[in-house]
């Protein structure tokens, strides 16, 4: 009889695990389909349903009912669902830049790629190669490649971030940080309306994932270089940002070396490897963008310093005057100019920003996490980027303040969770501890 009970228990346990896996895979498939159908038909019920689904998943993860590798399936389902409720609206592509990208992608299918064509969208590897290839392989009209297939690339980004965060901050903190990253509207609305960004951002996340991995330094250097090169040729903006983040991390690592700060003790990438990646990235950027679109993008990047100098000579207005409306919203300068719902939104926004600041302070004095020196450097580079956006006149207008903030959240999202934990004195238990 003693042998029958353990056997029955294991059968029940195995059946429960199988059911959990089936539920997780079903969730990852069914939720995006429901959101796609709702978005296509323009119903207002599905976005509300998705909010409820996300809330339920957060609760189930918090109480330990969803855990381990199954979390990846739930994150993917929520991520793609958030994207589909925007990209699947109507029968045409949705967004601003995406219409121009869509036109050139169809043109490349019909006539082949003209690399000298004076258009930076046409120069993107996504527009002249990936989208046309997917259209032919999947036998889909280009509109469905843009609306349904390319968002899958972007939906994988939170999976990579969860893996990065989990390795350094623990499973539950990583999940909450990933959810915070996803629910900021820039992810599902603005980034989903730029086809080349949807793919380039995947390689940006992959670069960070490789950086904190346990690969040998040779493979890690190759992985970072390949991911950086793909960003450069997929979307020049993401490529420039990636180079800037790497450069900022490189400088912070050099400055921190003599300090012997324990936060920088867990080094995963050597300074030599980072320098090699920077040189490769800059060389590829120059080679590719000086050739494509008749060199218009390389000329544009090269002219930025002289433009700044010219503006300073002719007497640019003060920083406050030329600061974009989104920067004003971010720092609260327009609080009294917006209606009551705008004030409520900004209060929530200020609270999230405050939690990020609290999280940064706690991280500086609490070294119980398994955080890498590279990730600390990228956090520092994110702070520098945001300060430049706020205090350097016109800088945020070169891209968009919301997109700068979005990329900063790749590294600041865990600080929001740490800040909430510090303020609320929340104890996440063993599952909240960083992985060794």
Secondary structure in CASP SS format (residue, H / E / C, confidence):
PFRMAT SS
TARGET T0000
AUTHOR 0000-0000-0000
METHOD secondary structure of the structure
MODEL  1
X C 1.00
X H 1.00
X H 1.00
X H 1.00
X H 1.00
X H 1.00
X H 1.00
X H 1.00
X H 1.00
X H 1.00
X H 1.00
X H 1.00
X H 1.00
X H 1.00
X H 1.00
X H 1.00
X H 1.00
X H 1.00
X H 1.00
X H 1.00
X H 1.00
X H 1.00
X H 1.00
X H 1.00
X H 1.00
X H 1.00
X H 1.00
X H 1.00
X H 1.00
X H 1.00
X H 1.00
X H 1.00
X H 1.00
X H 1.00
X H 1.00
X H 1.00
X H 1.00
X H 1.00
X H 1.00
X H 1.00
X H 1.00
X C 1.00
X C 1.00
X C 1.00
X H 1.00
X H 1.00
X H 1.00
X H 1.00
X H 1.00
X H 1.00
X H 1.00
X H 1.00
X H 1.00
X H 1.00
X H 1.00
X H 1.00
X H 1.00
X H 1.00
X H 1.00
X H 1.00
X H 1.00
X H 1.00
X C 1.00
X C 1.00
X C 1.00
X C 1.00
X C 1.00
X C 1.00
X C 1.00
X H 1.00
X H 1.00
X H 1.00
X H 1.00
X H 1.00
X H 1.00
X H 1.00
X H 1.00
X H 1.00
X H 1.00
X H 1.00
X H 1.00
X H 1.00
X H 1.00
X H 1.00
X H 1.00
X H 1.00
X H 1.00
X C 1.00
X C 1.00
X C 1.00
X C 1.00
X C 1.00
X C 1.00
X C 1.00
X C 1.00
X C 1.00
X H 1.00
X H 1.00
X H 1.00
X H 1.00
X H 1.00
X H 1.00
X H 1.00
X H 1.00
X H 1.00
X H 1.00
X H 1.00
X H 1.00
X H 1.00
X H 1.00
X H 1.00
X C 1.00
X C 1.00
X C 1.00
X C 1.00
X C 1.00
X C 1.00
X C 1.00
X C 1.00
X C 1.00
X C 1.00
X C 1.00
X C 1.00
X C 1.00
X H 1.00
X H 1.00
X H 1.00
X H 1.00
X H 1.00
X H 1.00
X H 1.00
X H 1.00
X H 1.00
X H 1.00
X H 1.00
X H 1.00
X H 1.00
X H 1.00
X C 1.00
X C 1.00
X C 1.00
X H 1.00
X H 1.00
X H 1.00
X H 1.00
X H 1.00
X H 1.00
X H 1.00
X H 1.00
X H 1.00
X H 1.00
X H 1.00
X H 1.00
X H 1.00
X H 1.00
X C 1.00
X H 1.00
X H 1.00
X H 1.00
X H 1.00
X H 1.00
X H 1.00
X H 1.00
X H 1.00
X H 1.00
X H 1.00
X H 1.00
X H 1.00
X H 1.00
X C 1.00
X H 1.00
X H 1.00
X H 1.00
X H 1.00
X H 1.00
X H 1.00
X H 1.00
X H 1.00
X H 1.00
X H 1.00
X H 1.00
X H 1.00
X H 1.00
X C 1.00
X H 1.00
X H 1.00
X H 1.00
X H 1.00
X H 1.00
X H 1.00
X H 1.00
X H 1.00
X H 1.00
X C 1.00
X H 1.00
X H 1.00
X H 1.00
X H 1.00
X H 1.00
X H 1.00
X H 1.00
X H 1.00
X H 1.00
X H 1.00
X H 1.00
X H 1.00
X H 1.00
X H 1.00
X H 1.00
X H 1.00
X H 1.00
X H 1.00
X C 1.00
X C 1.00
X C 1.00
X C 1.00
X H 1.00
X H 1.00
X H 1.00
X H 1.00
X H 1.00
X H 1.00
X H 1.00
X H 1.00
X H 1.00
X H 1.00
X H 1.00
X H 1.00
X H 1.00
X H 1.00
X H 1.00
X H 1.00
X H 1.00
X H 1.00
X C 1.00
X H 1.00
X H 1.00
X H 1.00
X H 1.00
X H 1.00
X H 1.00
X H 1.00
X H 1.00
X H 1.00
X H 1.00
X H 1.00
X H 1.00
X H 1.00
X H 1.00
X H 1.00
X H 1.00
X H 1.00
X H 1.00
X H 1.00
X H 1.00
X H 1.00
X H 1.00
X C 1.00
X C 1.00
X C 1.00
X C 1.00
X H 1.00
X H 1.00
X H 1.00
X C 1.00
X C 1.00
X C 1.00
X C 1.00
X C 1.00
X C 1.00
X H 1.00
X H 1.00
X H 1.00
X H 1.00
X H 1.00
X H 1.00
X H 1.00
X H 1.00
X H 1.00
X H 1.00
X H 1.00
X H 1.00
X H 1.00
X H 1.00
X H 1.00
X H 1.00
X H 1.00
X H 1.00
X H 1.00
X C 1.00
X C 1.00
X H 1.00
X H 1.00
X H 1.00
X H 1.00
X H 1.00
X H 1.00
X H 1.00
X H 1.00
X H 1.00
X H 1.00
X H 1.00
X H 1.00
X H 1.00
X H 1.00
X H 1.00
X H 1.00
X H 1.00
X H 1.00
X H 1.00
X H 1.00
X H 1.00
X H 1.00
X C 1.00
X C 1.00
X C 1.00
X C 1.00
X C 1.00
X H 1.00
X H 1.00
X H 1.00
X H 1.00
X C 1.00
X C 1.00
X H 1.00
X H 1.00
X H 1.00
X H 1.00
X H 1.00
X H 1.00
X H 1.00
X C 1.00
X C 1.00
X C 1.00
X H 1.00
X H 1.00
X H 1.00
X C 1.00
X C 1.00
X H 1.00
X H 1.00
X H 1.00
X H 1.00
X H 1.00
X H 1.00
X H 1.00
X H 1.00
X H 1.00
X H 1.00
X H 1.00
X H 1.00
X H 1.00
X H 1.00
X H 1.00
X H 1.00
X H 1.00
X H 1.00
X H 1.00
X H 1.00
X H 1.00
X H 1.00
X H 1.00
X H 1.00
X H 1.00
X H 1.00
X C 1.00
X C 1.00
X C 1.00
X C 1.00
X C 1.00
X C 1.00
X C 1.00
X H 1.00
X H 1.00
X H 1.00
X H 1.00
X H 1.00
X H 1.00
X H 1.00
X H 1.00
X H 1.00
X H 1.00
X H 1.00
X H 1.00
X H 1.00
X H 1.00
X H 1.00
X H 1.00
X H 1.00
X H 1.00
X H 1.00
X C 1.00
X C 1.00
X C 1.00
X C 1.00
X H 1.00
X H 1.00
X H 1.00
X C 1.00
X C 1.00
X H 1.00
X H 1.00
X H 1.00
X H 1.00
X H 1.00
X H 1.00
X H 1.00
X H 1.00
X H 1.00
X H 1.00
X H 1.00
X H 1.00
X H 1.00
X H 1.00
X H 1.00
X H 1.00
X H 1.00
X H 1.00
X H 1.00
X H 1.00
X H 1.00
X H 1.00
X H 1.00
X H 1.00
X C 1.00
X C 1.00
X C 1.00
X C 1.00
X C 1.00
X H 1.00
X H 1.00
X H 1.00
X C 1.00
X C 1.00
X C 1.00
X C 1.00
END
